[in-house]
Amino acid sequence: MACTTDALSCKIVIRVCDGKRLGYICNYEIDTCDGKITAIFVPSEGSRKLLSRTPELRIPWCKISKIGEDAILVDIAPNVGECTCQNPARKKWWSVF
């Protein structure tokens, strides 16, 4: 599946551990050697306020679980950027897509 960065930016980013909407992609990190996207950035909680200097939340590309028509599902923890879904036997709700 091919997708433009403009099309990716129109998709809502959702954390799969708790279903929280993180927002829309505001920036990308690209490896200039091979031309691949290595990470996406979404506004952090504090950066949604006017004139905030809070950095964006960096999500490594390997943490993207699924890119759908309307959403991007990411497997990260609520506070540190690593997934805290401790039970690997738990059926993931997005596996039906």
WOJO-V98926 format. One record per run of one state. SS is the DSSP state (H for helix, E for strand, C for the rest). FROM is the first residue (numbers start at 1). TO is the last residue. If there is no record, write none. Layout:
BEGIN
ss->SS from->FROM to->TO
ss->SS from->FROM to->TO
END
This chain:
BEGIN
ss->C from->1 to->4
ss->H from->5 to->9
ss->C from->10 to->11
ss->E from->12 to->15
ss->C from->16 to->20
ss->E from->21 to->31
ss->C from->32 to->35
ss->E from->36 to->42
ss->C from->43 to->44
ss->H from->45 to->48
ss->C from->49 to->56
ss->E from->57 to->60
ss->H from->61 to->63
ss->E from->64 to->67
ss->C from->68 to->70
ss->E from->71 to->74
ss->C from->75 to->92
ss->H from->93 to->96
ss->C from->97 to->97
END
